[in-house]
């Protein structure tokens, strides 16, 4: 089965973890909602697909613009995240629909005007096939706009926890082979262009977007807990079975150097905002 490992991953502890931290993650990732909606420039009554929608923050913001019944559809392989997205839609009253499905084979009921994604497109086993299939859901001239991470080392918000515990690591950090599905699988701008051109998209634009991100949490220990549960550090900490308290103390010390009373901790990020047109 296509994307089997990622489907299992996002339906397991990772999905539950994301559900528990969804509000904090949405705060961290807020700048990307605004940037994507500006790029895709949705109009009222358009139909839009959110690829790998997770808990639906971007889908719901898109639904608020397009307005029509079933105008915004979020697709995700993760049942726990789609359940959360559905309850958020019910509470907010936004006209969004959520489907548990693999976005690389999902078929929309009718041709879409746009497809968007906030960090939901880096997990395909076969990106060329996935982006071809996604394109076939769009009408001619339909728009694609997504954001993905640039290389890990350009993202201090993600590396701060790894750096703080580097002296405790028992094994070297894993370095996945290029193209392995995961958060940084589309970190190379030339690779992105090649994949999208190969998948039949035209007018491909890959623009650097480097907002500072507010680390979520009211206190330094709360931010440290968040960074230990989410992002690249979490996998390493679990895999290497590092002592929770030692890690937290080292991370708090590092974060305290950045914090001054009453101010937020912000760290740079580095991403690609990618846009293209369906031919
Ligand atoms: C990093 S999370 C981003 C979630 C959401 N877009 C957000 O910004 O909050 C990646 C999401 O992609 C989903 N995903 C991974 N592979 C997928 C696939 N083949 N089809 C649909 N969703 C997928 C995961 O379940 C997860 O919810």
Boltz pocket constraint, residues with backbone or C-beta under 6 A from the ligand:
constraints:
  - pocket:
      binder: B
      contacts: [[A, 3], [A, 6], [A, 7], [A, 10], [A, 25], [A, 29], [A, 51], [A, 52], [A, 53], [A, 54], [A, 55], [A, 56], [A, 57], [A, 58], [A, 75], [A, 76], [A, 77], [A, 78], [A, 81], [A, 101], [A, 102], [A, 103], [A, 104], [A, 117], [A, 118], [A, 119], [A, 120], [A, 121], [A, 123], [A, 124]]
      max_distance: 6.0
